[in-house]
Amino acid sequence: MFTPQGPTLRELAAQALSSIEHGYDLLAPKFDHTPFRTPDAILEAAGRALAPMGPFAAGLDLCCGTGAGMEVLRDLCRESVTGVDISTGMLTVGRSRLGADDGPSPAGTYARDSPSSAGPYDGDSPSTARTCDGGTTSSAVRCGGGTSAPATTCDRGTPCRPARRDGRQGVPAAGHDDRSPSVAWVRGDARALPFAPAFDLVVSFGAFGHFLPRELPVLFAGVHAVLRPGGRFAFPVVAPPRPGSPWYWALLGFDTVMRVRNAVRRPTFVMYYRAFRLGDVERELARAGFRTELHPLTEFGRRRDGSPRARMVVATREDSSGRPAGVV
């Protein structure tokens, strides 16, 4: 389906009947050939919107998948880029595409073999915190005892390959130099992030449908906790389709099918397109301690009522004075 290189209908059905973690492990080798990957147009627009706010030192891609958002971060961050995802398969594909680095971590090593405080996204079994799958330990991560230590090798005991650029046309932030930031991949639950507060920018692309509305407070509080004061949490949102339009009925039908599936089968596969509403998001971001701004992505035009078709949400963790801290 979708393209000759994409998954078959049978493979998609197997994914949909699995847990989120296992489903994405199955889909990972062909994920980049599906429409589920965030389109390059959105990624590039997000990079252009964030570039004037940078450069940043350390960036985190929340629910990074195969690393499309990591490419945006590499153009915006000077020191390190980290991707976190629940799926080992997606992380493996991402690392094969973008590589990993064996340089010292600015804030410690990953908590090896210690149980996470939350289970997998579907909530049916406890997860175990692990090192990056075949990659380095992440920048800004805690040791199990709360102390930090530098990371120099992959968890398999061999030096990791240096990060490499792939020729993609990015949008470097003002003042950004040509040195590639270190790249690390971490398997973890986005609702129980195993990181210390050492990131200047957290981004996420296309992942929020995997979280129920009641999970947003925990999710946003976790992001707030891993940001330095003045750090930014940024993600694009697209305006909902007009009621009665083909896309309206398509998304309503998809969400209905998924709710029926989750009512009759375990483990659940949480993926709802219509549950992530901007008003709810702004309210929960404020409760988590963020100051939120909306930046129109003008490349996608406007709706009939004049509102933008797409926006960039930029939520800032303020410092003790109430002002955004400066970037590097």
C-alpha positions in Angstrom: 0.0 0.0 0.0 0.9 3.7 -0.4 4.1 3.0 -2.4 5.8 -0.2 -3.8 8.2 0.0 -0.8 5.5 0.5 1.8 3.7 -2.0 4.0 1.1 -4.4 2.6 -2.5 -4.4 3.9 -1.7 -7.5 5.9 1.3 -5.9 7.5 -0.8 -2.9 8.5 -3.4 -5.1 10.0 -0.8 -7.0 12.0 0.5 -3.6 13.3 -3.0 -2.4 14.2 -3.7 -5.5 16.2 -0.5 -5.2 18.2 0.5 -2.9 21.0 1.9 0.4 20.1 5.4 -0.7 20.9 5.3 -4.0 19.0 3.2 -2.5 16.2 5.9 0.1 15.4 8.6 -2.5 15.7 6.8 -4.3 12.9 6.2 -1.2 10.8 9.7 0.4 11.4 11.5 -1.0 8.2 8.8 0.5 6.0 7.6 3.5 8.1 9.3 6.1 6.0 7.4 4.9 3.0 4.0 5.6 4.6 1.9 8.8 5.0 2.3 8.3 8.8 5.8 10.0 8.6 5.6 13.7 9.1 5.9 15.3 5.6 9.1 17.2 4.8 7.1 20.4 4.1 6.0 20.5 7.7 9.4 19.6 9.1 11.1 22.3 7.0 8.5 24.9 8.0 9.0 24.0 11.6 12.8 24.4 11.2 12.3 27.9 9.6 10.0 29.0 12.4 12.4 27.9 15.1 15.7 29.1 13.5 15.3 32.7 14.6 14.9 31.6 18.3 18.2 29.7 18.2 20.9 28.4 18.1 20.2 25.9 20.9 22.8 23.8 22.7 21.0 20.5 23.3 17.8 19.2 21.7 15.4 16.4 22.3 13.0 14.8 19.8 10.1 13.4 21.8 8.7 10.2 20.2 11.4 10.5 17.5 10.4 7.4 15.5 12.9 6.9 12.6 14.4 10.4 13.2 12.7 12.8 10.8 12.6 15.4 13.6 16.2 14.7 14.5 17.2 16.1 11.1 15.5 19.4 12.1 17.3 19.4 15.4 20.7 18.9 13.8 20.3 22.2 12.0 19.2 24.0 15.2 21.5 22.6 17.9 25.2 23.1 18.5 26.1 20.4 20.9 23.8 17.4 21.1 20.7 15.9 19.6 18.8 13.1 21.4 15.9 11.0 20.2 13.6 9.1 22.6 11.0 6.5 21.5 9.3 3.4 22.9 10.0 1.3 19.8 13.3 -0.4 19.5 12.6 -1.0 15.8 12.1 2.6 15.0 15.2 3.6 16.9 17.2 1.0 15.0 16.1 2.4 11.6 16.8 6.0 12.8 20.2 5.2 13.9 21.0 3.4 10.6 19.9 6.5 8.7 21.5 9.2 10.8 24.2 7.5 12.8 25.2 8.1 16.5 28.1 9.7 18.3 30.4 8.4 21.0 31.4 11.8 22.5 31.0 12.6 26.2 27.5 13.2 27.4 27.1 16.7 28.9 24.9 15.5 31.8 25.3 11.8 32.4 24.4 8.3 31.4 21.2 6.5 31.0 19.7 4.6 33.9 20.6 1.1 32.9 18.2 -1.8 33.8 16.2 0.3 36.3 12.4 0.0 35.9 10.7 3.0 34.5 8.1 4.7 36.6 5.5 4.1 33.9 4.7 1.3 31.5 4.6 1.2 27.7 2.2 3.6 26.0 -0.6 1.1 26.0 -0.2 0.8 29.8 -0.6 -3.0 29.9 2.8 -4.1 31.2 5.8 -2.5 33.0 8.6 -1.2 30.9 12.3 -1.4 31.6 14.6 1.5 31.1 17.4 0.7 28.7 20.4 2.3 27.0 20.1 3.5 23.5 19.5 0.6 21.2 22.9 0.2 19.5 23.7 3.8 20.2 25.3 6.0 22.8 23.9 7.1 26.1 21.9 10.2 25.7 22.9 13.8 26.6 21.3 14.9 29.9 20.3 11.6 31.4 20.3 10.4 35.0 22.1 7.5 36.5 20.0 5.2 38.5 21.2 6.7 41.7 20.7 10.3 40.6 24.4 11.0 39.8 25.8 11.5 36.4 28.7 10.2 34.5 30.2 10.7 31.0 29.2 8.3 28.3 31.8 7.2 25.8 30.7 3.9 24.2 27.6 2.2 22.9 25.9 -0.3 25.2 27.5 -3.1 23.1 30.9 -1.9 24.3 32.2 -0.5 21.0 32.6 3.1 19.9 29.7 4.4 18.0 29.9 5.9 14.5 30.1 9.7 14.3 27.1 11.6 13.3 26.9 12.4 9.6 25.0 14.8 7.5 23.0 13.5 4.6 22.8 16.5 2.2 19.2 17.4 3.2 18.5 21.2 2.8 18.1 22.4 6.4 17.7 25.8 7.9 20.6 26.4 10.3 19.8 28.7 13.2 21.5 32.1 13.3 25.1 31.7 14.5 25.1 28.0 14.0 28.4 26.6 12.8 29.1 23.7 10.5 30.1 21.2 13.2 27.6 18.4 13.6 26.1 18.0 17.1 26.5 14.6 18.8 23.5 12.2 18.1 22.1 9.7 20.6 19.1 7.4 20.6 17.2 6.3 23.8 14.5 3.8 24.3 12.0 5.3 26.8 8.5 6.2 27.7 7.5 9.8 26.8 5.4 9.9 30.0 8.4 9.0 32.2 11.4 10.6 30.6 14.7 9.4 32.1 16.5 12.7 31.7 17.9 15.5 33.8 16.9 19.1 33.0 19.6 19.8 30.4 17.7 20.4 27.1 17.2 23.8 25.5 14.7 22.6 22.9 12.2 19.7 22.8 10.3 19.0 19.6 7.7 16.5 18.7 6.2 15.7 15.3 3.0 13.7 14.8 3.0 11.7 18.0 0.3 13.2 20.2 -2.4 11.0 18.9 -0.9 8.2 20.9 -1.8 10.0 24.2 -5.2 10.2 25.7 -6.3 13.7 26.9 -6.0 12.6 30.5 -2.3 11.8 29.9 -1.4 15.3 28.8 -0.7 16.7 32.3 1.9 14.0 32.9 3.4 14.3 29.4 3.8 18.1 29.6 5.1 18.0 33.2 7.7 15.6 32.1 8.8 17.8 29.2 8.9 20.8 31.6 11.2 18.8 33.9 13.8 18.0 31.3 14.1 21.6 30.0 16.5 24.1 31.3 14.9 27.4 32.4 14.1 29.3 29.2 14.0 26.1 27.2 11.3 25.7 24.6 8.9 22.9 23.8 7.8 23.2 20.2 5.5 21.2 17.8 3.3 21.9 14.8 -0.5 21.6 14.9 -2.8 21.5 11.9 -6.3 23.0 11.9 -9.1 20.4 12.1 -10.9 19.7 8.8 -14.1 21.5 8.1 -17.2 19.6 9.4 -18.7 17.6 6.6 -15.6 17.6 4.5 -14.1 14.3 3.2 -11.2 14.6 5.6 -13.6 15.2 8.5 -15.4 12.0 7.8 -12.2 10.1 7.2 -10.7 11.0 10.6 -14.0 10.5 12.4 -14.2 7.0 10.8 -10.6 6.2 11.7 -11.0 7.2 15.4 -14.3 5.3 15.6 -12.7 2.1 14.3 -9.8 2.5 16.7 -12.1 3.0 19.7 -14.1 -0.1 18.8 -10.8 -2.1 18.3 -9.5 -0.9 21.8 -12.8 -1.8 23.4 -12.7 -5.4 22.3 -8.9 -6.2 22.1 -5.9 -6.1 24.4 -3.3 -4.7 24.4 -4.7 -1.4 23.2 -3.3 0.7 20.3 -4.0 4.3 21.2 -4.1 6.5 18.1 -6.8 9.1 17.7 -6.5 12.0 15.3 -9.3 14.1 16.8 -8.4 14.0 20.5 -5.6 16.5 20.5 -7.4 19.9 20.6 -5.5 23.1 20.7 -7.6 24.7 23.4 -7.0 21.7 25.7 -3.3 21.7 24.9 -2.9 25.4 25.7 -4.6 25.0 29.0 -2.5 22.0 30.1 0.7 23.6 29.0 -0.1 26.6 31.2 -0.8 24.2 34.1 2.5 22.6 33.6 4.3 25.9 33.9 4.8 27.0 30.3 4.2 30.3 28.6 2.8 29.5 25.2 2.9 31.4 21.9 1.4 30.4 18.5 3.3 31.1 15.3 1.4 30.8 12.0 3.1 28.5 9.5 2.3 30.8 6.5 3.5 28.3 3.9 0.2 26.4 4.3 -2.1 29.3 3.8 -5.3 30.2 5.7 -8.8 28.9 6.0 -11.9 30.7 4.8 -12.3 32.4 8.2 -8.7 33.8 8.0 -7.2 31.5 10.6 -3.9 29.7 9.7 -4.1 26.1 8.4 -1.1 25.2 10.5 0.6 26.7 13.5 3.8 26.2 15.5 3.2 25.9 19.2 6.2 27.2 21.2 5.9 26.7 24.9 8.7 28.3 27.0 9.8 27.3 30.5 10.4 30.7 32.1 13.3 31.3 34.5 12.8 32.5 38.1 12.5 36.1 36.9 9.6 35.2 34.6 11.7 35.9 31.5 12.9 33.4 28.8 16.5 32.6 29.4 18.9 33.4 26.6 20.0 30.8 24.0 23.6 30.1 23.5 
